């Protein structure tokens, strides 16, 4: 089990590439590279900044879901084409960073049309696979994986699909996160966690070990006022992960 941070944890005044330096200071095992803008999606950005990761593994890439993710699952082939143009840019960047997972939210369908959504996810997953990247859906109240139980339906239609668990989003959904862990067992590649109390963190890692989880635990830094506090928390989480 690896412990890392999301580059999205940096305050907005800092650029994404500065978070790479920060991850090294924290001695994180890995990171989730959150590409914020169309400028950052382009491979040129990755080429210029990948070396700043040094010994920190790029575990996954993600993007600002409102930019093009909705286009990827649209019923119009022409609209999907626009989305895949930008997905191609993100995947080329993922290759340069060395990331093997793409964390994807998408947008939920009000009619729970799992057949149509599964077909679109298969198309996206096959595209990502050309770059050596796995498609991983993140639970989100407004995303494709909007509630516990949805992943089982989606994976039935897209067998190669993997998952990422966002604990904050699980709380918002009203479903216990244990339900998400149960249905994603064996397919879970990452768990995003906020600042947890010691007993909460202890319970989480006990459950992860029971599920034989071998992915990355990604810490968000927005709950920490000082870098030193985040460093202490990373060390605490690393001890639990071992």
TINUKE-389564 format. One line per field, with one value per residue: residue in one letter; residue number from 1; x, y, z of N, C-alpha, C in turn. Coordinates in steps of 0.1 Angstrom, whole numbers, always signed. Layout:
! TINUKE-389564
residuo: [a_...]
num: [NUM_...]
nu: [X_...]
nv: [Y_...]
nw: [Z_...]
cau: [X_...]
cav: [Y_...]
caw: [Z_...]
cu: [X_...]
cv: [Y_...]
cw: [Z_...]
! end
This chain:
! TINUKE-389564
residuo: [x_x_x_x_x_x_x_x_x_x_x_x_x_x_x_x_x_x_x_x_x_x_x_x_x_x_x_x_x_x_x_x_x_x_x_x_x_x_x_x_x_x_x_x_x_x_x_x_x_x_x_x_x_x_x_x_x_x_x_x_x_x_x_x_x_x_x_x_x_x_x_x_x_x_x_x_x_x_x_x_x_x_x_x_x_x_x_x_x_x_x_x_x_x_x_x_x_x_x_x_x_x_x_x_x_x_x_x_x_x_x_x_x_x_x_x_x_x_x_x_x_x_x_x_x_x_x_x_x_x_x_x_x_x_x_x_x_x_x_x_x_x_x_x_x_x_x_x_x_x_x_x_x_x_x_x_x_x_x_x_x_x_x_x_x_x_x_x_x_x_x_x_x_x_x_x_x_x_x_x_x_x_x_x_x_x_x_x_x_x_x_x_x_x_x_x_x_x_x_x_x_x_x_x_x_x_x_x_x_x_x_x_x_x_x_x_x_x_x_x_x_x_x_x_x_x_x_x_x_x_x_x_x_x_x_x_x_x_x_x_x_x]
num: [1_2_3_4_5_6_7_8_9_10_11_12_13_14_15_16_17_18_19_20_21_22_23_24_25_26_27_28_29_30_31_32_33_34_35_36_37_38_39_40_41_42_43_44_45_46_47_48_49_50_51_52_53_54_55_56_57_58_59_60_61_62_63_64_65_66_67_68_69_70_71_72_73_74_75_76_77_78_79_80_81_82_83_84_85_86_87_88_89_90_91_92_93_94_95_96_97_98_99_100_101_102_103_104_105_106_107_108_109_110_111_112_113_114_115_116_117_118_119_120_121_122_123_124_125_126_127_128_129_130_131_132_133_134_135_136_137_138_139_140_141_142_143_144_145_146_147_148_149_150_151_152_153_154_155_156_157_158_159_160_161_162_163_164_165_166_167_168_169_170_171_172_173_174_175_176_177_178_179_180_181_182_183_184_185_186_187_188_189_190_191_192_193_194_195_196_197_198_199_200_201_202_203_204_205_206_207_208_209_210_211_212_213_214_215_216_217_218_219_220_221_222_223_224_225_226_227_228_229_230_231_232_233_234_235_236_237_238_239_240_241_242]
nu: [+8_+6_+13_+2_-1_-26_-21_-39_-42_-27_-28_-47_-30_-6_+11_+4_+27_+44_+34_+46_+72_+66_+55_+78_+92_+75_+80_+64_+50_+38_+17_-14_-19_-35_-47_-54_-62_-68_-44_-26_-33_-20_+7_+31_+33_+36_+61_+78_+77_+78_+102_+104_+91_+108_+116_+90_+62_+41_+10_-16_-36_-59_-86_-101_-134_-155_-146_-143_-152_-180_-185_-174_-192_-214_-244_-241_-219_-202_-199_-187_-163_-150_-145_-128_-106_-94_-90_-71_-49_-46_-40_-16_+0_-2_+13_+38_+43_+42_+21_-4_-31_-63_-83_-117_-147_-171_-206_-237_-265_-299_-317_-305_-293_-276_-267_-262_-244_-224_-215_-203_-183_-167_-158_-142_-124_-111_-98_-80_-65_-47_-27_-16_-29_-53_-88_-105_-133_-144_-162_-188_-212_-225_-215_-208_-205_-224_-236_-236_-235_-237_-212_-210_-229_-218_-193_-200_-208_-186_-160_-132_-130_-119_-118_-120_-120_-135_-136_-149_-169_-183_-194_-212_-229_-245_-243_-227_-191_-181_-197_-190_-164_-168_-181_-161_-140_-109_-108_-102_-82_-73_-76_-91_-85_-96_-86_-84_-96_-77_-89_-107_-90_-76_-97_-104_-80_-78_-100_-93_-71_-83_-97_-77_-64_-42_-35_-32_-32_-45_-38_-56_-47_-60_-71_-52_-33_-7_+24_+40_+22_+8_+29_+34_+10_+11_+32_+20_-1_+14_+26_+3_-3_+17]
nv: [-12_+22_+56_+88_+122_+145_+167_+187_+196_+218_+253_+277_+297_+286_+268_+238_+223_+231_+217_+192_+195_+199_+175_+159_+171_+163_+137_+118_+87_+86_+103_+119_+134_+162_+177_+209_+227_+234_+240_+226_+200_+194_+176_+189_+203_+183_+172_+193_+193_+168_+157_+170_+155_+136_+112_+106_+87_+89_+82_+84_+102_+130_+152_+184_+180_+193_+203_+186_+160_+154_+154_+130_+110_+116_+113_+121_+114_+132_+151_+136_+132_+156_+155_+133_+143_+159_+140_+124_+142_+143_+116_+112_+129_+115_+92_+104_+113_+89_+77_+53_+51_+66_+88_+92_+110_+118_+123_+117_+97_+105_+85_+62_+46_+20_+4_+20_+38_+20_+12_+35_+39_+16_+23_+45_+34_+15_+33_+46_+24_+21_+37_+25_+30_+27_+29_+45_+48_+74_+76_+99_+124_+136_+123_+95_+73_+75_+65_+39_+6_+12_+8_-20_-25_-11_-23_-48_-44_-32_-49_-44_-22_-1_+12_+42_+53_+80_+94_+116_+122_+98_+101_+123_+110_+95_+68_+42_+40_+15_+0_+8_-1_-29_-35_-27_-43_-58_-44_-19_+10_+33_+54_+83_+104_+126_+148_+127_+116_+99_+74_+71_+68_+46_+26_+27_+18_-8_-19_-17_-34_-58_-60_-66_-45_-30_-6_+30_+53_+84_+115_+145_+179_+202_+205_+212_+237_+243_+233_+216_+203_+187_+171_+156_+143_+127_+110_+97_+83_+67_+50_+35_+23_+4]
nw: [+0_-9_+0_-7_-21_-34_-61_-61_-36_-31_-24_-44_-54_-59_-85_-104_-110_-89_-68_-72_-63_-37_-29_-29_-8_+13_+13_+1_-12_-36_-60_-70_-99_-105_-132_-140_-160_-196_-207_-190_-197_-221_-236_-237_-213_-194_-203_-198_-170_-157_-146_-122_-104_-94_-71_-65_-73_-100_-96_-105_-129_-131_-140_-144_-141_-154_-178_-201_-196_-196_-223_-232_-227_-241_-262_-288_-315_-326_-307_-287_-300_-297_-270_-268_-281_-262_-242_-254_-253_-225_-219_-233_-218_-194_-200_-202_-176_-164_-152_-144_-140_-147_-132_-131_-132_-147_-157_-141_-153_-152_-155_-149_-169_-174_-194_-216_-205_-197_-222_-232_-213_-218_-243_-237_-219_-235_-252_-234_-227_-248_-242_-221_-197_-171_-168_-142_-122_-101_-71_-69_-60_-81_-102_-126_-110_-88_-65_-40_-52_-79_-91_-94_-113_-135_-139_-146_-172_-183_-180_-175_-160_-133_-99_-78_-45_-29_+1_+12_-6_-4_+21_+16_-1_+15_+18_+36_+37_+37_+21_-4_-5_-4_-28_-46_-42_-51_-74_-67_-70_-58_-29_-18_+9_+36_+63_+88_+120_+146_+154_+133_+111_+118_+118_+90_+78_+88_+76_+49_+48_+54_+30_+13_+0_-23_-33_-37_-11_-11_+2_+8_+11_+19_+44_+61_+77_+78_+63_+77_+95_+76_+68_+92_+93_+70_+76_+98_+85_+68_+87_+95_+71_+68]
cau: [+0_+14_+7_+6_-9_-31_-15_-50_-42_-21_-37_-48_-20_+5_+9_+4_+41_+50_+30_+55_+83_+60_+54_+91_+94_+67_+84_+52_+54_+32_+8_-24_-17_-47_-45_-65_-66_-65_-30_-19_-36_-11_+19_+42_+34_+42_+74_+85_+77_+78_+114_+102_+85_+120_+113_+76_+56_+28_+0_-28_-39_-73_-88_-113_-144_-164_-140_-146_-156_-193_-185_-170_-203_-225_-249_-236_-206_-194_-196_-177_-150_-143_-140_-117_-94_-87_-86_-59_-39_-44_-34_-2_+6_-1_+25_+51_+44_+44_+9_-11_-45_-70_-95_-128_-161_-182_-218_-246_-277_-310_-325_-297_-292_-263_-262_-256_-232_-213_-209_-194_-171_-159_-151_-132_-114_-103_-89_-70_-56_-37_-16_-11_-36_-66_-99_-110_-144_-144_-175_-191_-227_-230_-207_-213_-205_-231_-242_-232_-242_-235_-200_-212_-236_-210_-183_-207_-209_-172_-152_-118_-132_-114_-125_-113_-130_-134_-143_-158_-180_-190_-202_-222_-239_-254_-240_-214_-180_-179_-205_-182_-152_-172_-183_-150_-129_-102_-108_-99_-68_-69_-86_-88_-89_-94_-79_-92_-92_-69_-97_-113_-80_-73_-107_-102_-69_-82_-109_-85_-63_-93_-100_-64_-61_-28_-33_-26_-41_-42_-42_-58_-40_-68_-75_-40_-29_+8_+30_+45_+11_+5_+40_+32_-1_+16_+40_+11_-8_+24_+27_-8_-3_+27]
cav: [+0_+34_+68_+100_+134_+150_+180_+196_+200_+231_+265_+281_+306_+277_+261_+224_+218_+234_+206_+181_+198_+198_+160_+155_+176_+155_+123_+110_+76_+88_+115_+120_+146_+168_+187_+218_+235_+229_+243_+215_+188_+192_+169_+199_+207_+171_+171_+203_+192_+154_+155_+175_+144_+129_+98_+104_+80_+94_+70_+86_+116_+134_+165_+192_+172_+202_+208_+178_+147_+152_+151_+117_+100_+122_+105_+125_+110_+144_+157_+127_+134_+168_+151_+124_+151_+163_+128_+121_+150_+139_+103_+114_+134_+104_+84_+111_+113_+75_+74_+41_+52_+78_+89_+98_+112_+119_+128_+106_+98_+105_+73_+50_+37_+14_-2_+31_+43_+10_+12_+47_+36_+7_+31_+54_+25_+10_+44_+48_+13_+23_+44_+18_+36_+21_+38_+42_+57_+79_+79_+114_+125_+141_+116_+83_+64_+84_+58_+25_-3_+16_+2_-34_-25_-6_-32_-59_-40_-29_-57_-39_-9_-1_+23_+50_+57_+93_+93_+128_+120_+87_+107_+131_+101_+89_+54_+39_+38_+1_-5_+10_-10_-42_-37_-25_-52_-64_-34_-5_+14_+45_+59_+96_+106_+139_+147_+118_+114_+86_+62_+69_+63_+32_+18_+27_+9_-21_-24_-18_-46_-69_-61_-69_-34_-28_+6_+42_+62_+98_+125_+159_+188_+214_+206_+215_+251_+244_+221_+207_+195_+177_+161_+147_+134_+117_+100_+89_+74_+57_+40_+27_+15_-6]
caw: [+0_-10_+6_-15_-20_-46_-64_-59_-22_-30_-25_-58_-58_-64_-98_-103_-110_-76_-59_-74_-54_-23_-27_-25_+6_+22_+11_-3_-21_-49_-61_-80_-106_-109_-142_-138_-171_-209_-208_-184_-204_-232_-233_-235_-199_-188_-207_-190_-155_-152_-138_-109_-95_-88_-66_-62_-83_-105_-94_-114_-134_-131_-146_-140_-148_-162_-190_-212_-193_-201_-238_-235_-226_-248_-272_-301_-318_-329_-294_-281_-307_-291_-257_-270_-285_-250_-235_-260_-247_-211_-219_-237_-206_-184_-204_-199_-162_-160_-145_-149_-137_-150_-123_-139_-126_-156_-151_-140_-161_-142_-157_-145_-181_-172_-206_-224_-198_-198_-236_-233_-205_-226_-254_-230_-213_-246_-256_-224_-227_-259_-236_-209_-186_-167_-165_-129_-119_-88_-66_-67_-59_-94_-113_-131_-98_-79_-53_-38_-61_-93_-97_-98_-126_-145_-142_-154_-186_-187_-171_-172_-152_-119_-91_-68_-35_-23_+14_+14_-15_+2_+32_+9_-8_+25_+20_+44_+27_+37_+10_-16_-4_-6_-42_-55_-38_-62_-85_-62_-72_-50_-19_-14_+23_+42_+76_+97_+134_+147_+154_+119_+102_+122_+113_+76_+73_+91_+65_+37_+49_+52_+16_+6_-8_-25_-42_-31_-3_-15_+12_+4_+20_+21_+58_+69_+76_+77_+56_+88_+99_+66_+69_+103_+90_+60_+84_+106_+76_+64_+97_+95_+59_+68]
cu: [+9_+6_+12_-3_-15_-25_-26_-50_-35_-30_-36_-37_-7_+1_+10_+18_+48_+46_+39_+67_+78_+59_+67_+95_+87_+71_+73_+57_+49_+23_-3_-22_-30_-44_-57_-71_-63_-50_-22_-22_-26_+2_+31_+44_+40_+57_+83_+87_+78_+90_+113_+96_+96_+116_+99_+69_+43_+18_-11_-29_-54_-74_-100_-125_-154_-159_-143_-152_-171_-194_-182_-181_-216_-231_-245_-222_-196_-189_-185_-163_-143_-137_-128_-104_-86_-83_-73_-47_-36_-36_-19_+6_+8_+11_+38_+53_+47_+32_+1_-26_-51_-83_-105_-141_-172_-194_-229_-258_-289_-318_-317_-296_-278_-258_-256_-243_-220_-207_-200_-182_-162_-151_-139_-120_-105_-93_-78_-59_-45_-25_-11_-18_-49_-76_-104_-121_-143_-159_-177_-207_-233_-223_-214_-215_-211_-236_-236_-241_-240_-223_-202_-219_-227_-199_-188_-207_-195_-163_-138_-118_-126_-121_-116_-123_-126_-142_-153_-170_-189_-200_-214_-233_-249_-252_-227_-203_-177_-186_-197_-170_-156_-174_-171_-138_-123_-101_-104_-84_-63_-80_-82_-93_-87_-86_-88_-87_-85_-78_-104_-103_-76_-84_-107_-92_-71_-91_-102_-77_-71_-97_-88_-61_-47_-26_-27_-36_-36_-47_-44_-53_-48_-72_-63_-35_-14_+13_+35_+34_+8_+16_+38_+20_+3_+24_+31_+4_+2_+26_+15_-8_+7_+23]
cv: [+13_+46_+80_+112_+137_+164_+191_+202_+214_+243_+270_+290_+299_+270_+246_+218_+221_+223_+194_+183_+195_+183_+154_+159_+167_+141_+113_+99_+79_+100_+112_+134_+151_+179_+196_+225_+228_+230_+231_+202_+184_+185_+178_+202_+195_+170_+181_+201_+178_+151_+160_+165_+137_+115_+96_+98_+87_+82_+72_+100_+118_+148_+172_+187_+180_+206_+199_+164_+144_+148_+137_+107_+106_+113_+108_+121_+122_+151_+149_+129_+146_+163_+142_+131_+154_+151_+123_+129_+146_+125_+104_+120_+124_+95_+91_+111_+99_+70_+62_+41_+66_+78_+98_+99_+111_+125_+118_+108_+97_+92_+60_+40_+31_+8_+9_+36_+33_+10_+24_+45_+26_+14_+39_+45_+19_+20_+46_+37_+14_+30_+38_+23_+29_+32_+35_+53_+61_+81_+94_+115_+130_+133_+103_+73_+72_+78_+44_+16_+0_+9_-12_-34_-21_-16_-45_-56_-36_-36_-52_-26_-11_+11_+30_+55_+71_+93_+104_+126_+108_+92_+115_+122_+95_+74_+52_+35_+23_-6_-3_+1_-24_-44_-35_-34_-59_-55_-20_-2_+25_+48_+73_+99_+121_+137_+139_+118_+101_+74_+60_+63_+49_+22_+16_+17_-5_-27_-26_-31_-58_-71_-64_-57_-32_-16_+18_+49_+76_+108_+139_+168_+200_+216_+210_+230_+252_+231_+211_+198_+184_+167_+151_+138_+123_+106_+91_+79_+64_+46_+30_+18_+3_-18]
cw: [+0_-4_-2_-12_-34_-49_-62_-45_-21_-31_-40_-63_-63_-77_-95_-102_-96_-66_-61_-64_-39_-20_-23_-11_+16_+23_+9_-12_-35_-49_-72_-86_-112_-119_-143_-150_-185_-212_-202_-190_-215_-228_-231_-220_-191_-191_-200_-176_-149_-143_-124_-99_-88_-84_-62_-75_-87_-106_-104_-119_-133_-137_-141_-148_-157_-175_-202_-209_-197_-215_-241_-234_-233_-259_-286_-304_-321_-316_-286_-287_-301_-277_-258_-275_-272_-241_-241_-254_-233_-210_-224_-226_-196_-187_-200_-184_-157_-152_-152_-147_-141_-141_-129_-132_-136_-150_-152_-149_-151_-144_-154_-157_-181_-185_-215_-218_-199_-212_-238_-225_-212_-237_-248_-225_-224_-252_-247_-224_-237_-253_-223_-196_-184_-164_-151_-125_-104_-83_-64_-68_-73_-106_-117_-119_-87_-66_-52_-46_-76_-99_-102_-111_-138_-149_-149_-169_-192_-177_-167_-163_-138_-112_-82_-58_-29_-10_+16_+6_-10_+13_+26_+3_+2_+26_+28_+34_+27_+25_-3_-16_-8_-21_-51_-51_-50_-74_-80_-63_-63_-40_-15_+0_+27_+54_+85_+111_+135_+147_+140_+110_+105_+117_+97_+72_+77_+80_+52_+37_+48_+38_+7_-4_-10_-35_-34_-23_-5_-5_+5_+15_+24_+36_+67_+66_+73_+70_+66_+93_+89_+66_+80_+100_+80_+67_+92_+97_+71_+74_+98_+82_+60_+77]
! end
